[in-house]
Amino acid sequence: MVETSVAFDVIDAVAGTPATLRTYRDTAYDRTQGAHDALLTGTASLPRAERAALAAHAAERDGARALAAHYRGLAPAPEPSARFDALLRHAELLVLSPSTAGPKDIAALTEAGWDAPDVVAASQLVAFVTYQARLAAGLRALGGLPAEGGEVPAYGVASEGRPFTLDALEWDAWVETVDVDRATPEQIAVLEESLPTAKTSPYYLALVHDVTALRERSRLYNAIMYAPRGLDRRDREIAALAVSHVNGCVYCASVHARRFAQLAKDEGPARALLDAGPGADLGTARQRAVADFAVRLTREPHQPLGLTALRTDAGLDDTEILDLVHVVAVFAWANRLMLTLGEPRSPRSTTEEHTA
């Protein structure tokens, strides 16, 4: 049994699987629960009861019934209000159709009385719930337990407004970002810990409104994507690319297509997936099985997932499948933040605007 810093682990409880399934990645195990605890820490404007109700609503919309019950049991439901209803609508957008989001959706939250730190905190929480739902579903499959079942949520079709590309993109925030010259010492520390370029990144300068959430998210992401041994890095990147394509996250797809191409020294599979989607000819049975599983866990997490192809066609063992489940789950989280807090653009757009 892995030793953790908490007496109760939410994923163990809602998945119904023994903790020993997750001992291979004990850092991700601990950080997943740490993110849960951090994201429920209330503030004056967004107290714990509202956070728990928001998380329960997100889990219900994502078809994660056991997870929704967990969050409903944490605090009494808050009094209904038009202000909180706006946040519930935002949660539904994040869960079901994040690729359709636009600046108008952030403006609606501002008009309802939510400021940028509140919007970021709420978005982090809702996106994290979609991570939890897919992690628990994947663990159930890995543990040989039946899927939760129920109706498949009506996820929106990925937006066709911007083509997928291998080119490097930039990203502009729809929420007010933190002025790095006025940032607190804690915000600066977390930015420096997150990424070398975080202090100039609009994405990180938006997320650092909720410094605790950003710290937990960055540490968990790194524990999943860069953990030694286990699933090959190329497989992690092709899974991240497949999830990002299905969710319509052009920015994330671009980043992870390039990372796959660098690791594999072959951009063919990444380009094929970008152009034709996860159903493209990816070249090997292993890549096909990884991409197929990533899509199923992304779009139908509570239906029977089936691991046969991963074990036979891809030759993955259970520790590698655990890594794959983590990757798919964390990109449910990452994509939703990218899609609903801002939008990608070509770097040349800035030059064109300045010379117009």
Protein Blocks (a to p, Z undefined) as FASTA:
>chain_A
ZZdfbfbdfklmmnopafklmmmmmmlmmmmmmmmmmmmpccfklcfklmmmmmmmmmmm
nopaklmmmmmmmpccddddfklmmmmmmmmmmmmmmmlgcfklmmmmmmnopafklmmm
mmmmmmmmmmmmmmmmmmmmmnopacebiaddddddddfkbccdfbdcddddfbdcddfk
lpcfklmmmmmmmpmklmmgmklmmmmmmmmlmmmmmmmmmmmmmcgehidfklmmmmmm
mmmmmnopaklmmmmmmmmmmmnopaklmmmmmmnojmbcehiaklmmmmmmmmmmmmmm
mbcfbjmlmmmmnopafklmmmmmmmmmmmmmmmmmmmmnmccddfklmmmmmmZZ
